[in-house]
């Protein structure tokens, strides 16, 4: 019962269930924006409930929270949900920090665990947008990005207890953000990024040591007019990417395309998940495989979160 919704993220639960998170309110950055959740079970979504707000985060952190934004989630080996939410005190998104919350009851309730320790100086200008990934040590890696003046992607590794372990910068670019990360082995990891440069192509980086260090690779032959994307390695080894394709006469977010590759570089068009009139928005996708189903969520016209099952 709110006019605007954006930036969805899914996480698996037990017994084939799933939980999704997103923010909703009167508008982006509005004082009434809250993070909501809903569970997927037996082929349908349950009634959404409120997970976090400016007031709840401010009360737990002990300082005023001006706005909240993107949520992403990870279900650890013990079944606990680790939820990461962007929050700001003063200023805009460039002054954001990331709050880590924990749930031990499948998302019914969350407690604030910490502000992520990203830098010793103000600990600010770090955001999340895309899905965490499993690491070789049993922990997980959280994709992050910095966007104060310059923009660059990062990977923050967590141990099996949900505590930060190490941090790496993904490549040397200063116009790339919102990395979506795909491990293909214990050592080989790929990352694709939103492009904020004039090149307007999906940016690409590669790691051969599990994400500790990264090499910039040539950008993909896929357009990216500064909007988020999502990639996932399927159980058959292929990689799918959900991205905003741009055609003559179109706009940056009016077509959401699913593409597939076996070599992480040569992409084949599978289908257009959403395609609207110029100026309409279908954006900020997320991908999850559960059994033999591929689940897709994305922002639909900033009015709702859409869900497809392939």
Backbone bond lengths (Angstrom), bond angles and torsions (degrees), N, CA, C in turn:
res aa  C-N    CA-C-N  psi(-1)  N-CA   C-N-CA  omega(-1)  CA-C   N-CA-C  phi
1 X - - - 1.472 - - 1.521 112.21 -
2 X 1.352 115.67 39.84 1.455 121.36 174.41 1.529 107.77 -131.71
3 X 1.327 118.70 153.99 1.465 120.03 -171.27 1.528 115.78 -79.39
4 X 1.331 119.03 -17.17 1.461 119.77 -173.13 1.520 110.68 -133.20
5 X 1.340 116.31 137.31 1.467 121.75 177.46 1.522 108.64 -142.97
6 X 1.338 116.94 145.97 1.467 119.33 -172.75 1.522 110.06 -162.02
7 X 1.343 115.49 157.41 1.463 124.63 165.55 1.531 113.11 63.08
8 X 1.332 115.73 71.80 1.461 120.99 -179.08 1.519 111.72 -88.39
9 X 1.329 115.44 156.37 1.466 122.67 177.27 1.513 108.44 -150.51
10 X 1.332 116.38 138.10 1.460 121.83 -178.73 1.527 110.89 -110.31
11 X 1.335 115.67 157.28 1.466 121.91 173.38 1.522 107.76 -149.37
12 X 1.336 118.51 140.34 1.462 120.72 -179.61 1.519 111.80 -75.43
13 X 1.323 115.05 148.56 1.459 123.12 170.68 1.524 108.05 -116.74
14 X 1.311 117.22 -173.50 1.460 120.37 -179.19 1.529 111.08 -75.04
15 X 1.322 116.36 160.00 1.469 123.40 172.27 1.525 112.96 60.02
16 X 1.332 116.54 34.40 1.447 119.39 176.42 1.510 115.46 78.28
17 X 1.328 116.76 1.76 1.460 118.79 177.41 1.519 110.26 -79.50
18 X 1.329 115.44 170.57 1.454 121.21 -178.34 1.523 107.99 -149.62
19 X 1.325 115.22 154.20 1.454 120.45 175.93 1.527 107.84 -125.60
20 X 1.318 116.58 142.19 1.461 122.21 177.07 1.520 109.54 -121.59
21 X 1.332 115.19 146.81 1.462 122.30 177.15 1.527 108.57 -126.01
22 X 1.315 117.03 152.49 1.460 122.55 174.14 1.521 107.70 -163.62
23 X 1.325 117.16 168.82 1.458 118.64 172.23 1.521 109.67 -107.09
24 X 1.318 115.83 151.26 1.469 120.76 -179.59 1.519 109.43 -152.10
25 X 1.319 114.90 150.33 1.460 122.06 179.92 1.505 109.95 174.45
26 X 1.325 116.81 -158.99 1.460 120.95 -177.90 1.523 111.63 -72.53
27 X 1.328 117.61 -31.19 1.467 122.73 -177.90 1.520 107.90 -172.54
28 X 1.342 116.56 164.48 1.457 120.08 175.05 1.522 110.48 -59.38
29 X 1.326 116.40 133.98 1.467 124.66 -178.62 1.522 113.47 73.52
30 X 1.326 117.74 3.15 1.462 120.02 -179.80 1.519 111.41 -64.93
31 X 1.332 117.78 150.84 1.469 120.33 -179.02 1.527 113.59 -65.94
32 X 1.341 116.57 -18.19 1.466 119.55 -179.03 1.528 112.45 -95.45
33 X 1.326 119.42 5.82 1.462 121.62 179.56 1.527 109.86 -66.51
34 X 1.333 115.43 134.10 1.458 122.26 176.65 1.519 108.95 -135.08
35 X 1.308 116.29 159.07 1.462 121.24 172.96 1.523 107.82 -92.67
36 X 1.335 115.39 130.55 1.460 122.17 -179.31 1.520 109.62 -117.35
37 X 1.337 115.51 164.00 1.460 121.50 177.63 1.520 109.35 -139.88
38 X 1.335 114.19 156.70 1.463 121.08 173.17 1.520 107.99 -149.70
39 X 1.334 117.31 148.97 1.460 121.21 179.10 1.530 110.49 -104.29
40 X 1.331 114.68 141.74 1.462 123.25 174.83 1.529 107.93 -103.11
41 X 1.327 116.74 119.98 1.465 121.51 179.75 1.517 108.75 -150.83
42 X 1.324 115.21 135.80 1.465 121.74 177.86 1.525 111.84 53.33
43 X 1.322 115.14 39.84 1.450 120.10 171.61 1.509 116.42 81.22
44 X 1.329 118.20 15.34 1.459 118.62 178.01 1.524 110.04 -151.95
45 X 1.342 114.24 159.75 1.455 121.83 178.49 1.523 110.71 -93.10
46 X 1.332 116.00 139.61 1.452 120.81 175.79 1.519 111.75 -82.74
47 X 1.314 115.49 175.38 1.461 121.29 178.94 1.526 110.34 -64.01
48 X 1.341 118.71 130.60 1.469 120.21 179.82 1.523 112.55 -66.50
49 X 1.318 116.40 154.93 1.461 121.59 174.29 1.527 109.34 -139.00
50 X 1.312 115.55 159.18 1.454 122.43 -178.09 1.522 110.59 -79.07
51 X 1.344 115.73 133.75 1.462 121.76 -179.57 1.521 111.94 -108.85
52 X 1.340 116.59 -41.52 1.469 119.81 -176.54 1.519 109.48 -152.83
53 X 1.325 115.50 149.11 1.460 122.11 178.17 1.531 108.68 -142.09
54 X 1.326 116.73 174.03 1.466 119.91 174.06 1.517 110.42 -57.09
55 X 1.316 116.00 -43.91 1.467 120.09 -176.42 1.524 111.74 -66.90
56 X 1.338 117.03 -45.11 1.470 118.92 -176.62 1.519 111.24 -67.61
57 X 1.338 117.55 -40.85 1.464 119.48 178.44 1.523 111.38 -70.11
58 X 1.338 117.11 -41.37 1.461 119.93 178.18 1.510 112.50 -60.85
59 X 1.324 116.23 -41.18 1.465 120.43 179.14 1.526 111.18 -64.09
60 X 1.331 117.13 -41.68 1.468 120.37 -178.58 1.521 111.99 -72.50
61 X 1.328 117.33 -34.85 1.463 121.28 -176.42 1.519 113.04 -85.66
62 X 1.334 117.26 -23.20 1.451 120.85 178.97 1.511 114.70 86.23
63 X 1.331 117.20 15.80 1.464 120.41 173.93 1.529 109.05 -148.89
64 X 1.319 115.59 161.34 1.451 120.17 -176.43 1.516 112.95 -67.32
65 X 1.312 116.51 135.82 1.462 122.66 175.14 1.519 107.68 -109.64
66 X 1.331 115.84 122.64 1.458 120.50 -175.19 1.527 112.41 -84.30
67 X 1.340 116.92 -39.30 1.456 120.62 -178.80 1.521 109.80 -153.24
68 X 1.308 116.74 153.87 1.460 121.19 175.45 1.527 108.53 -127.52
69 X 1.345 115.11 156.32 1.451 119.58 -174.16 1.518 112.53 -145.59
70 X 1.329 115.96 -133.97 1.462 122.53 -166.85 1.527 113.75 -52.60
71 X 1.349 117.40 131.59 1.459 121.42 168.87 1.533 110.84 -105.81
72 X 1.331 117.38 145.50 1.463 122.77 166.91 1.521 107.44 -137.11
73 X 1.347 116.72 157.22 1.460 119.07 -172.00 1.516 111.37 -140.28
74 X 1.338 114.48 153.73 1.464 122.57 175.57 1.517 109.01 -140.31
75 X 1.337 116.91 131.15 1.461 122.28 174.98 1.515 108.32 -96.59
76 X 1.355 116.68 117.58 1.465 118.91 -175.27 1.521 111.35 -83.14
77 X 1.341 116.10 -179.77 1.465 121.37 -174.83 1.524 112.50 -63.23
78 X 1.328 117.86 -24.15 1.468 121.97 178.65 1.526 112.71 -89.18
79 X 1.320 117.40 2.10 1.459 120.65 179.75 1.512 114.46 87.60
80 X 1.319 117.49 -0.53 1.467 120.04 177.77 1.531 109.83 -74.79
81 X 1.325 116.25 141.71 1.460 121.21 176.52 1.518 108.48 -95.09
82 X 1.330 115.88 122.55 1.454 121.98 173.07 1.519 107.47 -99.40
83 X 1.324 116.71 114.42 1.455 122.43 -177.79 1.526 108.89 -108.82
84 X 1.319 116.29 129.74 1.459 122.36 -179.98 1.526 108.16 -115.00
85 X 1.336 116.84 125.94 1.462 122.23 -173.62 1.526 109.12 -128.31
86 X 1.322 115.89 134.33 1.464 121.46 175.43 1.526 109.21 -76.41
87 X 1.334 117.00 133.22 1.469 121.60 178.88 1.524 109.03 -144.10
88 X 1.327 116.57 145.78 1.459 121.25 177.02 1.521 110.39 -122.89
89 X 1.340 114.85 149.22 1.457 120.15 171.05 1.517 109.09 -92.20
90 X 1.324 116.64 -74.51 1.463 122.58 175.30 1.518 108.86 -110.60
91 X 1.339 116.21 157.04 1.453 120.18 175.01 1.511 113.12 81.02
92 X 1.343 114.98 -171.31 1.455 121.48 -177.68 1.515 111.48 -94.31
93 X 1.354 116.02 -156.23 1.467 120.15 -176.60 1.520 111.86 -63.81
94 X 1.333 117.53 -24.79 1.468 119.50 178.04 1.524 112.21 -67.97
95 X 1.329 117.23 -10.26 1.466 121.29 176.17 1.528 111.57 -106.65
96 X 1.331 116.17 21.06 1.469 120.01 -173.17 1.526 112.45 -78.52
97 X 1.321 113.81 154.48 1.459 122.85 169.01 1.523 107.89 -129.43
98 X 1.323 116.26 168.43 1.459 120.92 -176.52 1.523 109.46 -116.04
99 X 1.320 115.92 127.03 1.458 123.14 179.52 1.528 109.11 -101.46
100 X 1.320 117.09 132.70 1.460 122.63 176.30 1.528 108.78 -101.98
101 X 1.340 116.41 124.47 1.452 122.95 177.41 1.528 109.01 -118.81
102 X 1.337 116.37 155.44 1.466 122.38 -177.14 1.524 109.46 -128.07
103 X 1.350 115.18 138.91 1.465 120.74 171.97 1.519 109.22 -128.69
104 X 1.331 115.83 133.22 1.471 121.95 176.49 1.521 111.99 -108.37
105 X 1.341 116.61 7.17 1.472 120.14 -176.78 1.530 111.77 -129.39
106 X 1.335 115.45 43.60 1.469 123.13 176.55 1.517 113.08 59.57
107 X 1.329 116.09 26.92 1.453 120.22 174.83 1.508 115.61 97.01
108 X 1.336 117.96 0.49 1.464 119.83 177.96 1.517 111.24 -61.00
109 X 1.325 116.81 -38.23 1.464 121.06 179.88 1.518 109.32 -144.50
110 X 1.333 116.49 151.22 1.455 122.81 179.16 1.518 109.53 -130.94
111 X 1.328 114.60 147.15 1.460 120.69 171.35 1.531 108.67 -121.93
112 X 1.322 116.31 144.85 1.461 120.62 179.07 1.523 109.54 -75.47
113 X 1.335 115.98 127.21 1.464 120.56 178.94 1.520 111.63 -94.89
114 X 1.345 117.81 -44.20 1.461 120.38 -177.80 1.517 110.52 -171.86
115 X 1.338 114.56 163.80 1.456 121.35 157.38 1.520 106.80 -85.10
116 X 1.323 117.49 133.92 1.454 118.32 -179.40 1.529 110.31 -63.59
117 X 1.330 117.55 131.21 1.480 121.62 -179.08 1.520 110.98 -81.67
118 X 1.327 117.10 87.13 1.454 120.96 -173.07 1.520 114.34 -95.23
119 X 1.327 118.29 -27.93 1.458 119.89 178.44 1.521 108.42 -158.48
120 X 1.333 117.44 151.50 1.469 120.26 -179.59 1.527 112.92 -75.63
121 X 1.337 118.14 -16.25 1.452 121.98 -176.32 1.522 109.18 -104.37
122 X 1.318 117.54 99.00 1.465 125.62 177.29 1.531 113.60 68.68
123 X 1.340 118.86 -17.08 1.456 121.34 177.21 1.525 111.03 51.16
124 X 1.325 116.79 53.23 1.462 119.75 -171.17 1.514 111.71 -134.25
125 X 1.333 115.49 171.42 1.463 125.43 177.25 1.525 113.05 68.51
126 X 1.332 117.69 34.34 1.455 122.64 176.18 1.529 108.02 -123.12
127 X 1.343 116.39 134.14 1.452 121.81 -176.65 1.527 109.94 -134.02
128 X 1.337 115.25 164.32 1.464 122.33 173.54 1.520 108.68 -122.30
129 X 1.318 115.39 157.48 1.455 119.90 175.38 1.527 112.05 -152.56
130 X 1.343 119.11 -35.96 1.459 121.86 -170.26 1.525 112.34 -111.50
131 X 1.325 114.90 165.78 1.457 123.41 -168.86 1.528 113.32 -67.88
132 X 1.334 118.57 134.87 1.467 120.87 171.04 1.529 111.52 -62.48
133 X 1.342 116.13 163.26 1.463 121.70 -178.69 1.520 109.58 -133.94
134 X 1.329 115.54 154.05 1.460 120.48 179.36 1.532 110.21 -74.96
135 X 1.341 115.91 140.34 1.454 121.70 176.60 1.524 110.63 -106.71
136 X 1.329 115.79 166.31 1.457 120.97 -173.71 1.524 113.06 -63.01
137 X 1.348 117.36 -27.61 1.466 120.35 -176.57 1.521 113.29 -85.20
138 X 1.325 117.31 5.15 1.458 120.61 -179.52 1.512 113.50 94.11
139 X 1.327 117.25 -11.41 1.454 120.78 174.16 1.518 110.67 -85.02
140 X 1.316 116.00 -156.81 1.457 118.95 179.52 1.520 110.86 -144.02
141 X 1.318 114.39 160.50 1.452 121.31 178.75 1.511 110.18 -112.10
142 X 1.324 116.17 131.12 1.458 122.06 -179.54 1.526 109.29 -104.14
143 X 1.334 119.13 116.18 1.465 120.32 174.73 1.532 110.29 -70.33
144 X 1.325 116.68 134.30 1.456 122.75 178.33 1.520 109.04 -135.55
145 X 1.336 116.02 172.40 1.458 119.11 173.59 1.522 110.12 -153.05
146 X 1.318 114.12 151.59 1.459 123.91 -179.81 1.518 107.85 -108.12
147 X 1.345 117.54 137.34 1.465 117.72 -177.84 1.527 114.03 -148.06
148 X 1.313 116.17 50.79 1.466 120.87 172.75 1.523 107.87 -107.61
149 X 1.335 116.71 100.74 1.457 120.82 -173.48 1.513 110.33 79.62
150 X 1.326 117.15 -84.18 1.459 120.59 173.55 1.528 109.72 -85.04
151 X 1.328 115.78 165.32 1.461 121.60 -179.64 1.521 108.58 -130.98
152 X 1.340 116.86 129.33 1.460 118.45 176.17 1.530 110.01 -150.72
153 X 1.346 117.03 150.35 1.470 122.30 -178.01 1.519 112.04 -90.48
154 X 1.358 115.90 156.55 1.459 122.50 -179.72 1.526 110.07 -143.85
155 X 1.321 115.07 165.35 1.460 122.66 173.44 1.522 107.90 -130.67
156 X 1.338 116.37 122.81 1.464 122.12 177.13 1.521 108.36 -107.45
157 X 1.338 116.76 120.05 1.461 122.04 -178.41 1.526 110.52 -90.26
158 X 1.328 115.45 137.05 1.463 122.82 175.71 1.523 109.10 -114.52
159 X 1.348 115.91 145.25 1.462 119.38 175.93 1.525 109.50 -82.42
160 X 1.316 116.71 -177.67 1.465 120.94 -176.09 1.523 112.85 -66.96
161 X 1.336 117.67 -15.32 1.461 121.47 178.25 1.529 112.33 -91.78
162 X 1.320 116.87 0.29 1.456 120.09 179.51 1.511 114.22 82.59
163 X 1.343 116.61 23.39 1.465 120.55 179.04 1.524 109.78 -108.45
164 X 1.345 118.48 141.28 1.467 121.11 178.84 1.522 111.73 -58.99
165 X 1.325 115.51 140.83 1.457 121.32 -172.98 1.522 111.77 -120.15
166 X 1.339 117.29 -54.24 1.461 121.37 176.82 1.521 109.28 -152.03
167 X 1.333 114.81 162.56 1.460 121.84 -175.91 1.522 108.72 -132.33
168 X 1.324 116.45 135.68 1.465 120.28 175.42 1.520 109.92 -130.44
169 X 1.324 115.19 147.08 1.460 120.75 172.13 1.525 108.12 -89.85
170 X 1.330 116.48 135.62 1.463 121.21 -177.26 1.526 108.74 -90.43
171 X 1.325 115.86 98.63 1.456 121.37 178.50 1.520 112.46 74.14
172 X 1.322 114.85 -169.70 1.466 121.57 -175.18 1.519 113.07 -116.12
173 X 1.322 118.19 3.32 1.456 120.22 -177.96 1.524 110.72 -64.99
174 X 1.326 115.61 152.75 1.468 121.25 177.89 1.521 111.65 -120.24
175 X 1.347 116.95 16.05 1.467 121.61 177.72 1.524 111.06 -134.69
176 X 1.327 117.45 23.57 1.463 122.21 -179.19 1.525 109.35 -117.97
177 X 1.319 116.38 141.97 1.458 120.69 -179.22 1.514 110.20 -152.26
178 X 1.320 115.80 173.61 1.460 124.69 178.00 1.533 111.99 51.52
179 X 1.337 117.71 61.40 1.472 120.02 -178.50 1.518 111.73 -68.92
180 X 1.326 116.89 139.76 1.458 122.41 168.10 1.521 106.77 -110.90
181 X 1.322 117.37 127.39 1.463 122.88 -165.01 1.524 110.32 -116.03
182 X 1.346 116.07 137.30 1.460 121.89 -179.05 1.523 109.62 -133.23
183 X 1.343 119.16 106.27 1.467 120.30 171.23 1.537 109.60 -75.87
184 X 1.327 116.90 138.59 1.465 119.98 175.07 1.530 111.33 -114.59
185 X 1.336 117.46 -10.21 1.460 123.22 172.26 1.523 107.11 -159.16
186 X 1.330 117.04 -177.40 1.464 119.65 177.90 1.523 112.42 -63.94
187 X 1.335 116.82 -23.13 1.463 120.14 -177.42 1.525 113.28 -110.92
188 X 1.325 118.29 -34.80 1.463 121.65 -173.42 1.527 111.10 -91.80
189 X 1.334 115.78 124.74 1.465 121.66 -178.48 1.532 108.01 -136.98
190 X 1.322 115.68 137.99 1.460 121.89 176.78 1.528 109.49 -111.88
191 X 1.327 115.79 151.07 1.466 121.24 175.03 1.520 109.00 -140.06
192 X 1.320 115.89 135.44 1.458 122.25 174.70 1.517 108.31 -122.38
193 X 1.333 116.54 141.79 1.458 121.09 -169.87 1.522 112.80 -128.91
194 X 1.315 114.54 150.86 1.454 122.55 167.07 1.530 108.81 -63.94
195 X 1.330 115.44 140.76 1.464 121.20 -175.38 1.518 110.91 -107.37
196 X 1.330 116.34 121.80 1.469 121.54 177.22 1.521 111.55 -106.03
197 X 1.345 117.45 15.91 1.461 121.31 -179.92 1.529 110.07 -100.38
198 X 1.316 115.81 -178.20 1.460 120.99 177.57 1.521 112.57 -76.68
199 X 1.328 117.47 -11.47 1.467 119.87 -179.07 1.526 111.65 -66.64
200 X 1.337 116.82 -37.56 1.461 123.64 175.91 1.529 111.91 57.36
201 X 1.332 114.39 48.15 1.459 121.90 174.39 1.522 108.82 -132.66
202 X 1.337 116.74 154.76 1.464 120.69 175.28 1.522 108.52 -61.66
203 X 1.319 117.39 125.30 1.455 122.78 -179.81 1.532 109.78 -87.11
204 X 1.331 116.43 151.59 1.461 121.59 -168.63 1.523 109.82 -139.49
205 X 1.353 116.23 138.19 1.467 122.63 173.77 1.522 108.99 -140.52
206 X 1.331 116.07 160.34 1.468 121.38 -172.95 1.523 109.34 -140.18
207 X 1.340 115.73 140.24 1.463 121.80 176.41 1.517 109.60 -123.62
208 X 1.347 116.39 140.49 1.461 121.88 176.37 1.529 112.66 -112.36
209 X 1.343 116.75 7.67 1.467 119.45 -179.43 1.530 111.48 -130.67
210 X 1.327 116.10 37.45 1.453 120.25 174.95 1.514 114.88 76.17
211 X 1.323 118.20 15.25 1.458 121.73 177.77 1.513 114.71 101.83
212 X 1.337 117.88 0.80 1.464 120.51 179.52 1.523 111.53 -70.13
213 X 1.326 117.59 -37.75 1.459 121.59 177.78 1.524 108.46 -137.35
214 X 1.346 115.10 154.91 1.464 120.26 -172.41 1.515 110.72 -135.88
215 X 1.340 115.02 148.74 1.460 122.48 173.70 1.524 108.86 -116.96
216 X 1.328 116.19 133.80 1.458 120.00 173.28 1.523 109.57 -68.73
217 X 1.326 115.37 137.94 1.454 122.10 177.30 1.524 108.70 -118.22
218 X 1.345 118.14 161.87 1.464 119.06 176.36 1.527 111.27 -57.51
219 X 1.303 116.62 144.83 1.464 120.31 179.93 1.516 110.52 -63.83
220 X 1.327 116.64 157.18 1.455 121.42 179.91 1.520 110.90 -76.88
221 X 1.323 115.12 159.85 1.456 120.31 173.95 1.528 109.27 -85.35
222 X 1.320 115.35 50.59 1.466 123.00 176.91 1.527 107.34 -130.03
223 X 1.321 118.71 129.33 1.467 119.47 -178.78 1.514 111.96 -67.40
224 X 1.327 115.95 148.15 1.453 121.17 172.76 1.517 108.63 -151.07
225 X 1.312 115.81 103.78 1.458 121.41 -179.17 1.528 109.20 -96.19
226 X 1.344 114.61 59.03 1.455 123.46 176.20 1.525 112.94 59.09
227 X 1.333 115.35 62.18 1.459 120.12 172.86 1.528 109.99 -146.11
228 X 1.314 116.36 154.35 1.458 123.39 -172.06 1.522 111.86 -69.44
229 X 1.336 116.22 153.26 1.459 122.32 176.71 1.521 109.23 -136.99
230 X 1.342 115.49 170.75 1.457 120.32 -179.82 1.517 108.69 -141.32
231 X 1.342 117.00 135.92 1.465 122.21 179.06 1.523 109.55 -128.98
232 X 1.340 115.43 153.75 1.464 121.23 -176.53 1.516 109.10 -153.80
233 X 1.326 117.19 137.58 1.468 121.55 172.01 1.522 108.59 -90.30
234 X 1.321 115.96 121.37 1.449 121.38 -179.57 1.525 110.72 -77.18
235 X 1.332 116.08 166.68 1.460 120.51 -178.68 1.519 112.20 -65.31
236 X 1.345 119.05 -20.21 1.463 121.13 177.76 1.527 112.98 -87.64
237 X 1.348 117.31 2.49 1.452 121.74 176.61 1.511 115.08 97.26
238 X 1.321 118.42 -17.57 1.454 120.92 177.35 1.526 110.07 -72.92
239 X 1.316 115.30 156.43 1.467 121.53 178.68 1.527 108.10 -113.91
240 X 1.314 116.62 131.45 1.460 121.16 174.54 1.522 108.67 -110.55
241 X 1.329 114.92 148.02 1.455 121.03 177.33 1.518 108.03 -133.88
242 X 1.305 116.50 134.52 1.458 123.31 178.24 1.517 107.29 -110.47
243 X 1.326 116.23 119.17 1.461 120.44 -168.51 1.521 110.05 -146.34
244 X 1.312 115.92 158.30 1.461 121.51 177.47 1.529 109.65 -85.02
245 X 1.325 115.68 105.84 1.456 121.09 176.95 1.530 108.99 -81.70
246 X 1.320 116.69 148.52 1.460 121.64 -178.81 1.527 109.03 -123.73
247 X 1.322 116.46 128.80 1.464 122.46 178.35 1.526 108.77 -119.93
248 X 1.327 118.04 159.40 1.473 119.59 177.06 1.526 111.48 -53.94
249 X 1.317 115.11 130.37 1.451 120.09 -178.02 1.512 114.14 87.75
250 X 1.328 116.24 -10.67 1.454 119.87 178.34 1.515 111.35 -90.99
251 X 1.321 115.72 -177.86 1.455 121.63 176.85 1.520 109.20 -125.20
252 X 1.318 116.40 175.40 1.463 120.75 -166.49 1.523 113.87 -65.10
253 X 1.330 118.69 -22.07 1.462 119.28 -173.54 1.530 113.61 -132.20
254 X 1.330 118.21 18.52 1.467 117.98 -176.59 1.523 113.25 -92.82
255 X 1.352 118.29 -2.34 1.466 121.49 175.93 1.517 109.19 -134.50
256 X 1.342 116.44 124.96 1.457 122.04 178.36 1.518 108.03 -112.11
257 X 1.327 116.71 116.15 1.466 122.69 -170.51 1.520 111.41 -114.71
258 X 1.328 116.02 139.95 1.465 122.59 173.70 1.519 108.34 -102.90
259 X 1.342 116.09 124.97 1.461 122.27 178.03 1.520 108.90 -125.03
260 X 1.353 116.13 159.54 1.458 120.99 -175.46 1.523 109.75 -135.92
261 X 1.348 116.26 149.37 1.463 121.93 179.00 1.525 109.52 -148.63
262 X 1.325 115.09 153.22 1.464 120.81 172.47 1.519 111.93 -105.08
263 X 1.348 117.17 -19.66 1.456 120.56 -175.37 1.526 112.80 -114.37
264 X 1.338 118.42 8.64 1.472 124.84 177.56 1.521 113.23 71.22
265 X 1.348 118.35 2.90 1.463 119.37 179.92 1.528 113.32 -130.68
266 X 1.317 118.65 -34.20 1.458 122.22 -175.98 1.527 108.79 -100.67
267 X 1.322 115.18 108.13 1.464 120.48 -170.42 1.523 111.56 -105.76
268 X 1.334 115.14 138.40 1.461 122.74 179.54 1.521 109.30 -115.56
269 X 1.315 116.33 134.75 1.460 122.60 179.03 1.530 109.74 -66.75
270 X 1.327 116.78 125.68 1.464 122.17 176.15 1.522 110.65 -97.72
271 X 1.329 116.22 -55.48 1.458 120.72 -178.23 1.513 109.27 -167.48
272 X 1.325 115.65 159.04 1.453 120.97 170.86 1.528 107.61 -97.30
273 X 1.307 115.48 113.11 1.461 121.19 -176.36 1.529 110.61 -70.48
274 X 1.330 116.44 -36.45 1.467 121.20 178.96 1.519 108.65 -148.02
275 X 1.333 116.23 140.53 1.463 120.72 -179.67 1.526 107.45 -150.90
276 X 1.322 116.50 115.09 1.456 121.05 -177.94 1.509 111.96 -122.40
277 X 1.304 115.81 -170.68 1.452 121.77 178.00 1.529 109.80 -71.75
278 X 1.331 115.74 158.45 1.455 120.43 176.58 1.523 109.62 -55.09
279 X 1.329 115.61 131.32 1.455 120.84 -178.65 1.513 113.72 97.67
280 X 1.338 118.07 -19.91 1.461 119.63 174.57 1.530 109.24 -74.46
281 X 1.322 115.75 158.14 1.467 119.46 -174.97 1.516 111.99 -125.14
282 X 1.352 115.22 124.34 1.467 123.86 168.60 1.525 105.10 -130.90
283 X 1.317 117.12 107.24 1.463 118.59 -163.38 1.519 112.13 -151.07
284 X 1.338 114.72 178.08 1.471 124.30 174.85 1.536 111.40 49.58
285 X 1.334 117.16 62.87 1.466 120.52 -175.90 1.520 112.89 -80.88
286 X 1.342 113.85 164.57 1.459 121.38 170.89 1.514 107.58 -140.34
287 X 1.338 116.56 149.05 1.460 123.77 -176.88 1.523 110.04 -128.21
288 X 1.342 116.25 138.72 1.460 121.59 173.25 1.518 108.68 -145.37
289 X 1.337 116.95 137.82 1.451 120.76 170.18 1.522 108.81 -102.58
290 X 1.327 115.84 127.49 1.463 122.20 175.17 1.524 106.73 -127.70
291 X 1.338 116.57 111.19 1.460 119.98 -174.27 1.517 109.64 62.17
292 X 1.332 117.63 -127.59 1.463 120.70 179.06 1.521 111.89 -100.31
293 X 1.326 117.07 21.10 1.459 121.66 179.65 1.522 110.69 -113.09
294 X 1.336 115.31 139.31 1.455 121.92 172.99 1.525 107.87 -105.50
295 X 1.327 115.86 117.39 1.464 121.78 -178.98 1.525 109.17 -98.93
296 X 1.313 115.94 135.16 1.461 123.48 -179.65 1.517 108.64 -126.41
297 X 1.314 117.81 130.16 1.463 121.07 167.26 1.522 108.52 -124.82
298 X 1.319 115.67 153.09 1.457 120.77 178.74 1.522 109.54 -163.67
299 X 1.315 115.74 164.63 1.459 122.08 176.54 1.522 109.24 -77.36
300 X 1.316 116.18 127.80 1.461 121.85 179.28 1.524 109.32 -110.99
301 X 1.358 115.32 104.21 1.467 123.90 175.92 1.536 112.99 59.04
302 X 1.316 117.93 18.79 1.472 123.69 -176.71 1.531 112.04 64.47
303 X 1.335 116.34 12.82 1.461 120.72 -178.23 1.524 112.53 -105.02
304 X 1.324 116.74 -24.70 1.467 119.91 -173.89 1.525 108.73 -160.40
305 X 1.327 115.13 168.71 1.453 121.86 171.18 1.531 107.51 -102.67
306 X 1.330 116.44 123.74 1.458 121.51 178.72 1.525 110.61 -94.34
307 X 1.322 116.49 152.64 1.467 122.63 -178.65 1.528 108.79 -136.20
308 X 1.329 116.37 127.95 1.472 122.66 175.85 1.526 107.92 -122.59
309 X 1.326 115.95 149.25 1.456 122.05 173.79 1.534 107.42 -125.42
310 X 1.334 115.71 125.23 1.462 121.61 176.60 1.528 108.73 -112.63
